[in-house]
């Protein structure tokens, strides 16, 4: 499942954006939607990867049977989306370069898996080293 999110992160990087990708799946593994951080490309600070994947999944009656997969630990904004729509399971590529609010999600009953994926870590380490100003803008520092 992480493969689609990594592909999205790489697409965002190719577009000149921040390399964070996400995908929303059913619990059975059906891909509902995928997307990447587009805050630079769209000049929209709210267009995070999880938001893009969620929007691209389209409307559903409920999300209690879904899994959000993201290359990076979700920030508070994206963690709020997970809680608002009762997404019960989040798979995280890495939380080494940024530890968002996934512990808070776990405290509220969301199943969290952190893969510590080397590809995801390298994507972010390389990006942060090359574009620290853009990175710190993205995380609000």
C-alpha positions, 0 to 999 in steps of 0.5 A, a space after each residue: 500500500 505504501 507504494 502508491 503513496 511513495 509514487 505520489 511523493 515522487 510526483 510532487 517532487 518532480 512538480 517542484 513541491 514537497 515530496 509527501 504522498 498519501 493514498 486511501 484504501 478500503 480495508 480490503 486493499 482497494 485503492 480509493 484515492 491518492 494524492 500528494 502535497 500540492 501547497 507549492 504547486 497550487 499556492 494552497 497551504 491546505 493541500 496536504 497529501 492526505 487531504 488530496 488523497 481524501 478528496 480524490 477518493 470521493 464521497 462515501 457514506 462512511 470511512 470506518 472501513 478505510 486505511 490512510 497510507 502516508 509517506 510521512 507522519 501526519 501533521 495536526 491538520 491531517 490527523 484532524 481529518 483522520 479523526 473527523 471522518 473516523 478513519 480507523 487505521 493509518 500506515 506511516 512511511 516514516 516519522 524520523 524527519 517529522 513526528 506529527 500527531 500520530 501518537 495523539 491518533 493512537 491515543 484516540 483509538 486509531 491503529 497506527 503502523 510506522 514502517 520506518 521505510 528507508 525510501 520515505 526517510 531519504 526522500 524527506 532528508 534530501 528535500 529538507 537539506 535542499 529546501 530548508 526554507 520551504 520545509 519549515 514553511 510547510 510545517 509552520 516554523 
